[in-house]
């Protein structure tokens, strides 16, 4: 396969330049025509050897495939729907997205590959399925439903709504955690600085005076000595523990235990659970509204829900639905989902309008998540302030007690 530079004319009379990959010049002409352009000239590029003329610091190391982040997928999908709505063909729209921005960007690389696959005659749903690290199963199935129904632009718009909603939820949770995390980090750094720099200076002064120190001061000094002598080993042990813990909760029984704990832990359970229920409802609604059957929608929701406990309940529901059971019944017996959610699902099944019921569920638990985020931030801030204040207060009181004792021992007897 070679690369061919082309000059072509669009439907509105604009002259365009670009590059296509093809076996020969005739195939390149055909590829340009499939992009929706009238080819004016096509010439094969004289390719350079990989890395020729490129500074060594710009050479890519490794062959890892590029992937787009969720925000980039949102922007890509929004721009693609806009271009298609403006009258561009799919190939031309992907070519436009491939040529904008930096050459080595993830969007450019993925859009180029999608464009080339479309030119070779693949369906867009099959093309995105080759990039599972960027486009989840939900994306491919939605595109396939759009191809079958002829409503590709509408499907892309719904995907944009889906990604915007997920991004909004993620942003709310991140914003809620930012301030407490910053306070905690600064508090820990302050205590470490006191242990390593401040307390040893006071310890030298007290030691030179030869006065017996109060118990709290001895505890503080001994803790400081321990941190100075073994702090590096303590940090290594903590880092190793974090790595082992992360591996333990990555899959298997550890993942199930961790995901179950997040659904039950005080303060965070309302945020995690309501976010998961809302995201699940919106995902199911998006799929069912675009013609994806219930079993496939449950399978996609199971793969994308991000919580193994909820995924297990969905897996069981999918097996039961195969036997002719309703969705709400198995979900209610799993004890994972709240009764109100399963009751609303049952109403949707009885009325034959599941998407509307799922939309109501999504909105209800999204509002509930917002309320729980406010409760979390309002409760966490005073908890952190009290905890950090207690540690700093203990340090200050311990030093003051020693100062008072030294002062009293130096005073002349009354």
PEUR-V609348 format. One record per pair of residues at least 4 apart in sequence whose C-alpha atoms are under 8 Angstrom apart, sorted by the first residue. I is the first residue (numbers start at 1). GAP is how many residues later the second one is. Records with the same first field share a line. If there is no record, write none. Layout:
I=GAP + GAP
This chain:
1=20 + 21 + 22 + 23
2=19 + 20 + 21 + 22 + 42 + 43
3=16 + 17 + 18 + 19 + 41 + 42 + 44
4=15 + 16 + 17 + 18 + 21 + 24 + 38 + 39 + 40 + 41
5=12 + 13 + 14 + 15 + 37 + 38 + 39 + 40
6=11 + 12 + 13 + 14 + 26 + 33 + 34 + 35 + 36 + 37
7=8 + 9 + 10 + 11 + 32 + 33 + 34 + 35
8=7 + 8 + 9 + 24 + 29 + 30 + 31 + 32 + 33
9=4 + 5 + 6 + 7 + 28 + 29 + 30 + 31
10=4 + 5 + 6 + 26 + 27 + 28
11=25 + 26 + 27
18=81
20=8 + 11 + 12 + 96
21=7 + 95
22=5 + 6 + 9
23=4 + 5
24=4
25=4 + 17 + 18 + 19
26=4
27=4
28=4 + 14
29=4 + 10 + 13
30=4
31=4 + 88 + 89
32=4 + 5 + 6 + 7
33=4 + 5 + 6
34=57 + 85
35=54 + 55 + 56 + 57 + 60 + 84
36=52 + 53 + 55 + 56
37=55
48=4
51=4 + 5 + 8
54=4 + 5
55=4
66=40 + 43 + 44
67=39 + 40 + 43 + 64 + 66 + 67
68=4 + 5 + 38 + 39 + 66
69=4 + 65
70=4 + 64 + 93 + 97
71=4 + 92 + 96
72=4 + 35
73=4 + 61 + 62
74=4 + 85 + 86 + 89 + 90
75=4
76=4 + 21 + 31
77=4 + 79 + 80 + 82 + 83
78=4 + 78 + 79 + 82
79=4 + 18
80=4 + 13 + 14 + 17 + 76
81=4 + 72 + 75 + 76
82=4
83=4 + 5 + 10
84=4 + 5 + 6 + 9 + 69
85=68
88=4 + 5
89=4
90=4
91=4 + 24 + 27 + 28
92=4
93=4
94=4 + 17 + 18 + 20 + 21
95=4 + 16 + 17 + 20
96=4
97=10 + 11 + 14
98=9 + 10 + 11 + 12 + 13 + 14
99=4 + 9
100=8
101=4 + 7
102=6
103=5 + 6
104=4 + 5
105=4
106=4
107=4
108=4
109=4
110=4 + 21
111=4
112=4
113=4
114=4 + 10 + 13 + 14
115=4
116=4
117=4 + 5 + 6 + 10
118=4 + 5 + 6 + 9
122=4 + 5
123=4
124=4 + 19 + 20
125=4 + 15 + 16 + 18 + 19
126=4 + 14
127=4
128=4 + 7 + 11 + 12
129=6 + 8 + 11
131=4
132=4 + 5
135=4 + 5
136=4 + 168
137=4 + 163
138=4 + 149 + 162 + 163 + 166
139=4 + 20
140=4
141=4 + 146 + 151
142=4 + 13 + 17 + 145 + 148 + 150
143=4 + 9 + 12 + 13
144=4
145=4 + 10 + 145 + 146 + 147
146=4 + 5 + 6 + 7 + 8 + 9 + 144
147=4 + 5
151=4
152=4
153=4
154=4
155=4 + 135
156=4
157=4
158=4 + 128
159=4 + 127
160=4
161=4
162=4 + 120 + 121 + 124
163=4
164=4
165=4
166=4 + 113
167=4
168=4
169=4 + 106
170=4
171=4
172=4 + 198 + 201
173=4 + 98 + 200
174=4
175=4
176=4 + 197 + 198 + 200 + 201
177=4 + 200
178=4
179=4
180=4 + 197 + 200 + 201 + 204
181=4
182=4
183=4 + 201
184=4 + 200 + 204
185=4
186=4
187=4 + 201
188=4
189=4
190=4
191=4 + 200 + 201
192=4
193=4 + 5
194=4 + 5
195=4 + 5 + 28 + 29 + 32 + 33
196=4 + 28 + 31 + 32
197=4
198=4
199=4 + 21 + 22 + 25
200=4 + 21 + 24 + 25
201=4
202=4 + 197
203=4 + 18
204=4
205=4
206=4 + 5 + 7 + 196 + 200
207=4
209=197
211=194 + 195 + 198
213=4 + 5 + 189 + 192
214=4 + 184 + 187 + 188 + 191
215=4
216=4 + 182
217=4 + 181 + 182 + 184 + 185
218=4
219=4
220=4 + 175 + 178
221=4
222=4
223=4
224=4
225=4
226=4 + 5
227=4 + 7
230=4
231=4
232=4
233=4
234=4
235=4
236=4
237=4
238=4
239=4
240=4
241=4
242=4
243=4
244=4
245=4
246=4
247=4
248=6 + 7
249=4 + 5 + 6 + 7 + 8 + 9
250=4 + 5
251=4 + 5
252=4
253=4
254=4
255=4 + 53
256=4 + 52 + 53
257=4
258=4
259=4 + 48 + 49 + 50
260=4 + 48 + 49
261=4
262=6 + 7 + 10 + 11
263=5 + 6 + 7 + 9 + 10
264=5
265=4
267=4 + 105 + 108 + 109
268=4 + 108
269=4
270=4 + 98 + 99 + 102
271=4 + 98 + 99 + 101 + 102
272=4 + 97
273=4
274=4 + 91 + 92 + 94 + 95
275=4 + 90 + 91 + 94
276=4 + 29 + 30 + 31
277=4 + 60 + 84 + 85 + 88
278=4 + 83 + 84 + 85 + 86 + 87 + 88
279=4 + 26 + 83
280=4 + 21 + 25 + 82
281=4 + 77 + 78 + 80 + 81
282=4 + 76 + 77 + 80
283=4 + 18
284=4 + 13 + 14 + 17 + 71 + 74
285=4 + 69 + 70 + 71 + 73 + 74
286=4 + 69
287=4 + 5 + 6 + 10
288=4 + 5 + 6 + 9 + 66 + 67
289=66
292=4 + 5
293=4
294=4
295=4 + 23 + 26 + 27
296=4
297=4
298=4 + 16 + 17 + 20
299=4 + 15 + 16 + 19
300=4
301=4 + 10 + 13
302=8 + 9 + 10 + 12 + 13
303=8
305=5 + 6
306=5
307=4
308=4
309=4 + 27
310=4 + 26
311=4
312=4
313=4 + 17 + 18 + 21 + 23
314=4 + 17
315=4
316=4 + 14
317=4 + 10 + 13 + 14
318=4 + 9
319=4
320=4 + 5 + 6 + 7 + 10
321=4 + 5 + 6
325=4 + 5
326=4 + 23
327=4 + 18 + 19
328=4 + 14 + 15 + 17 + 18
329=4 + 13 + 17
330=4
331=4 + 5 + 6 + 11
332=4 + 5 + 6 + 7 + 10
337=4 + 5
338=4
339=4
340=4
341=4 + 20
342=4
343=4
344=4 + 13 + 14 + 17
345=4 + 9 + 12 + 13
346=4
347=4 + 10
348=4 + 5 + 6 + 7 + 8 + 9 + 10
349=4 + 5
353=4
354=4
355=4
356=4
357=4
358=4
359=4
360=4
361=4
362=4
363=4
364=4
365=4
366=4
367=4
368=4
369=4
370=4
371=4
372=4
373=4
374=4
375=4
376=4
377=4
378=4
379=4
380=4
381=4
382=4
383=4
384=4
385=4
386=4
387=4
388=4
389=4
390=4
391=4
392=4
393=4
394=4
395=4
396=4
397=4
398=4
399=4
400=4
401=4
402=4
403=4
404=4
405=4
406=4
407=4
